[in-house]
């Protein structure tokens, strides 16, 4: 399964295989309580670091 990221340097969408994608959570404390954001991280063939925010369902599916 490939995951589609947007490469800012190339100004184009790129597909990265799910084997080289890592899952990351960003947690912060807000006035209403803790907030958790889910994301996928990868590195493109030219060395560009890629991040794509996703839903919890997509995060758990990978």
N, C-alpha and C positions, 0 to 999 in steps of 0.2 A: 504494500500500500504506500503510495506516495503522498506527501503532504506539501501543499503549495504555500510558498512564502513569497513576499515581495522584497526584491533586492534593490535597495535604494541607489547603490552605485550604478547598477545596470539599468535602472528604471524599468524593470520588467519582472514578471512573475517567474519564479523558478520552482521546480519540483525536486524535493529531496526524499530519498527513500527512508521509510520509517525506522530502519535499522540504525541510521546515523543521527536520529533525532532524540534529544533528551527532554524529559518532562520537568517543569519548574513551577513552583508556587511562590507567589509574592504575597506576603502577609503584612498588614498594617493595622494599627489601632485607630478607629474613628470614634466620633462622639456616640454613635449608635452601637458600637461594639466592634469586634474584629472583622476585617474585610480580607477575603482571600481571592486572588486572581490566579487563573490557571493559564499556563503558556507552554509552547514548544520552543526549544532552542536548537539551532543547527549552525553549521559553518558551510558556506558555499565553496565551490571549487576555486574561486579567486581569493579566498580567505576572509570574505565578508561574514560577519556574525549576523545571524538572522534570528528574529523573535516573532512569534505569532501567538497572539492571545486567543484563547478558545473557551468553550463552555466546559463545565464540569463533566458533562456526558461524553464529550469528545476526549477529554483528558483521561477519563477512566477507560475508554474504549481502546486506547493505544497501549 
